[in-house]
């Protein structure tokens, strides 16, 4: 195992587990800070602002600031801004997405947008979906913050943004550009924010299908930690293995620092 | 061309066109009535009751009663009733669907249903979709009134029930049973209501992909009329041709009666 100059770090399953703290995760982040190594928390959650995500991490005794959080909403805003700096956007989504788009200087509009963006929206309505479909049929570029099909909750698995997005995909017969993990776009955008090279950076996460695949798709090293979704048994089914695999992030710290 | 003992007849594009009357359609229906030939209007529209559909047809000078209308909502209710007569159903949909399910004696419930049914619902909400996903994940049989991806309106093509249905399909990774055209289920159910044999019945419609395919899938003869969606040019692309093709239904009447 090697030490990297930059760390991209997943949240749920990696830094905490649902409502539970992961002690070894705190040790891992504390170690990065002690060695002045830059890191960025990278999340597919589009609904919350970086401020709220950082607060949540702090509640789990993980050191984090809004500047060390990078959401798929921010990645989406950056991606659109790179395509067209004065773009107009019709947005289905919650506070985190609307906030990120506005902070990037993009203009939220109801009609004739350059882009249609979909993020999880628990106030989804037929009218919102209708506006998105009309805009995509009229030629707006269709972007989705992530393809997550389900969100784990106390009630069970509820529809994720990937499922809501499918209404527009199916109705207009148009595939969106997905931004979040496992796509490489969010990782490319995160690398720009972190400022480290691909060869110097590792993607850390618990979910092979999202975190590790995002790293692989982007061409960076990956570190899988077995504190969340992907078990050792699951992992054995995959042909391309993560660069490193550990049971806890403390195991990585003890090996490398 | 031949005369049949029973006629299954599409609505939009066949009996009227958007807000326009089709004169030859009235002549066709008047001729069936004059010869005491049973017919049934068969529609993928799940939102309206047979009473409202019949009223709309009357407004276009087409003779129709609630008993001569068969909606995909009624087909759905009959289909479920045949599977389980005391079934509980969680329903996403409008008046026409809820009404049809209740009239068939099925019980609409919010939790732990035997069946989840989706029809077009312009009051769709995240909570409704969440309930449907939870129920399907818990083993409820998943049924959709139709796979129509878009609804033509004055504003343009808005999301159809097939697009809304996809939220549950994608989130739960479960394909629904579709009832409406081009599936054979609605035609099978319509034949039971009409009471004629397959060999004696013809499906009449303007849309190859829905009406004619429904007839073909069910194994009955088909009559395509060029007053709606499918033009002569479109039709030439299909390998399996309708049994008969006419420019207007008056052409059929003049040939056969």
Interface residues (C-beta under 8 A of the other chain):
Chain A: X121 X122 X123 X124 X125 X126 X129 X130 X133 X134 X137 X138 X149 X150 X155 X156 X157 X158 X159 X160 X162 X163 X164 X166 X167 X168 X169 X170 X171 X172 X173
Chain B: X121 X122 X123 X124 X125 X126 X129 X130 X133 X134 X137 X138 X149 X150 X155 X156 X157 X158 X159 X160 X162 X163 X164 X166 X167 X168 X169 X170 X171 X172 X173
